[in-house]
């Protein structure tokens, strides 16, 4: 069966979107597509400089969030400055199927194919807006961060760079991860995160609900550094950050596949903004070769 885009655009099974009419945006541009048996929605924000040949950044919200909610983080000012197109997709009932077994959410229980959905979002932007399909980045928060790490494993042919904030990877993900190429990888995490343990382990949830387990942040970084052929690493505080942010950087990596971990000494879970350090700026600087020169 074919996949139907609401209202009049048709997505063929390869997830290449073939528009038949112009979809009128509401505000920045709103879209919907039938992926599997569910209608999926997303918004696209185009900078004043236009979209043709521009990088494309897909921003993934956290558990119980929405694409619209991620628009408050400050990425749009950076995108306007650098001429980058942004997409804000919505998960099914607020949760991405990031590959963690045993998670109590519709997306996990019904095995929602979010990888296919996000491939379709990129395909549509390539066709409709003319974005550069060679410069596509996934940025995620919490559950969205873990979804971004799944994209690195299963859709590296599309996503050449990933930035994950307050999230790592499913505990067993790296055992089955087989990316088609190395990707640039950035983690922004707290060493005292009360929800997603920095050293790996069960992810906490209210009311005793199951959220599965995450891998160690440094194990995830080391895995991707090895994949990128990195030969060493350095570690140093980020200047003027308070509390101090420690930056671990893999060295000797293949060009365009930098691996960096910013770890904060704070007991919180979220999008980190503190004196001398901004997660938005850190994520943006990590996009590297995807950004315009």
N, C-alpha and C positions, 0 to 999 in steps of 0.2 A: 504493500500500500504506500501511496505517497504521503508526504507530510504537508499539511496545509497551514499557511500563515494567515492570520487574521489581520486585516480584513480580506485582502484579495491577492496576496503574494503567495507563491507556491514554492516550497522547499523540496527539492528532489532528494531521493534517499542518500545520496553522497554528502548531504548537508551543504551543497552548493546552492545558494539562494538565487532564484531567477525572478526578479521583480516584474510584475505585469502591469502595475499601476504605481503611481507615486503615493506613498503613504504620507498623509498630512501629519506633521508632528504637533504634539500638544506641548507647548513650552519647548524644551530642548529636543524633543523627538521621542515618541513612545512606540514600541513595537510589541507584537505578540506572535507566537508560533505554536502550532500543535506539534509537540515533540513526544513521541510515544502516544500515550492516551491523555496527556495533560496539556493545557494551554500554558505556555511559558511567556514571561514578560520581561522587558528590559527597556532602559532609556539610554540614549546616546547624546553626548554633549560635544559639539564641534567648536573649536576655537575661532576667533574672528579671522584668523589667517586662512581658514578653509580646511578641508579634509583631504584633498587629493595628494596622495603620496606621503601622508603623514603617519607617524607611529600611532599605534592603537593600544590603549591600556584598558584591560578589563578588571574592574574593581569589585571584589566579592565581599559581601557583608558577613557579619557573624551570626551565630545562632539567635533566632527570634528577631533578626533585623530585617532590613529591606535595602534594595538598591538606593532608593531615595535617601535613606538615612545616612548613607556613606558620603553624600554630597557636602556634608558639613565639616569634613576633615581637612580641608585646605588644599586638596589636590587640584581643584579646578583653577585656582590662581596660577599654579605652576604650569598647568596645561595651557592656559592662555598665553603665558609668557613664552613657552617653548613650542607652541604649535602642535599640541598632541590631542588626539581624539580620545575621549573617555567613554566607556560603557559601564552601566550599572545594572546588572541582571538581578533578578529576584529568584530566590530558592523556593522550593515547594514547602509551603507552610513554615517558612523561615529557617529551613535547615538544608544544608548541602549533603549529598551522599559522598563523603570524602574517603570512603573505603574502610572506615573503622567497623569491625564486626561487633554485633551486639548492642548497637546504639538505639535508644528508644526514640526514634523519629520516623515520620512517614517516609522520608527520603531513603533512609537506610532499610526499613522494613520492606518497602516495595521496590527496592533496588532501582530507584530513579536514576536514569542515565544522564547525570549532569555533565559528564565529559562530552557527550553528543550534543547536548544543549549548548554548551559554551563554544564548541566547534561551529555550530550553526550561527551563533552571534557573530563570530569572527568572519564567517563566510558572507553573511549578509552585509557587514560593514565594508568588506572588500569590494563587493558588487555595488552596493548602494552609494557608499561614500568615497570609494577609491582609496581607502587607507592602504598603507604599505604592508602587505601580508608577510614580509620578511622581518618586520619590526613590531612584534606583538608581545605584550607583557601581561602577566597575571599578577595582581596585587590582592592580598586577602587579609582579613582580620579574623582571628580566632577560628571558628569553624570554616570561615572563608579562606583563612590561611592554610588550613589543612587541605581544603579543596584545591588550592593553588599548588600545593606540593604533589597532589595526585595528578594534576595536569602536567607537571614536570615529568612525571613517570610515563603517563599514557598519551600525552599530546605534545611532546617536545618538538614534533614536526611543525607545530603551529606556534607554541609559546617558547620563545628563545630566552626569556628572562622571567624570573619569579621572585616576588618579595612577599614574605610572610610575617605578619605582625601578631604577636600573642598566640601563636599556633605553630605546630611543628609538623609531624607526619604521623599517620597511623602506626601503631607499634610494630606491625608486621609488614608495613608497606615496602621497606627497602629490600626485603627478602624476595619480593615479586616485581620489583621495579626494573624495567628494561627500556629506558628511553632510547629513542632513535638517534639522539645526539646529546652532548653535554649542554647544560643551560647555565646562564648566570643565576646565582642563587643568593638571596639576602634574607637573613632572619633578624627580626627585632623582637627580643623576648626579655622577660624578667627572670632573674635567677631565683626570685621568691614568689613567683606567680602562684596564687592559691588555687587556681583552676586547672591550668595545664602545667604539670611539673617540668621544670627545666631539665631534670635528669631522667625524665621519662616515668611512665607508670600510669595508673588509673586517673582519668580525668573526672574531676569532681562535678557534681550536679545537685541541685536542690531536690529535696524529697526522695533521695535515694534512687533517682532514675539512672539508668545505665547510660554512660557516655563513652564506653570503651576505654582504650588506653592510647597514650602517645609515646613516641620514641624520644630518646634523649636529643636535645637540641644540638649538642656538639657531635653526636653520632651522625645525625642527619647532615650537618655541615661537612664532616669528614668524608662521608660517602660521596657527596657531590664533588668535593675537592679531588678525590681519587678519580672520579669519572672524568673530571676536567684535566687530568694529568698534572695537577699542582704538585710542586716538589717540596714545599715547606709552609711555614706560617709565621705570622707575627702577632703580638698582642700588646695593646697599649690603651691607656685611658683616652677617651674623647676629650680634647681640651675644653675647659670652661663648663663642662657638664656637672650638674649637681642635683641629686647624688651622682657620683661618677659613673659614667657608662664605659664599659670595657669593650673595645673593638678587636675582634679576632679576624685576621685577614689571611686567607690562603695565598701563597706566593708561587710564582712560576707556572701559573695556570695557562691554558690555551687562551689566545686572544678572544675577548668577548664572553668568557665563562668565569668571571670573577666570583668568588665565594666569600661572603662576609657575614659575621655574626656580631650584632650589637646586643650586649646583655646588660640590663639595668638592675641596680640593686634597690628595687622597690617591691613592696608587697601589694601588687595590684595586677589586674588583668584587663587589658584594654589597649587603646591607641595612645601611645605614650607621648605626652607633651610636658616637658619640665624645663627648668632653667638651663639654658645652654644646649638643649637637645630637643629636636622635633622628629617624631616618627615620619611625618609627611615628608620633610626635607631629606631624611635618611633614605626613605624608600625611593624618592625621586632621584637622588644621587646614585642609587644602585641600579638605575635603569640602563646606565652605561651606553653601550653601542646602539640601543634602541632609540635614543634621543637624537634630534637633529644636531648636526655639526655646525 
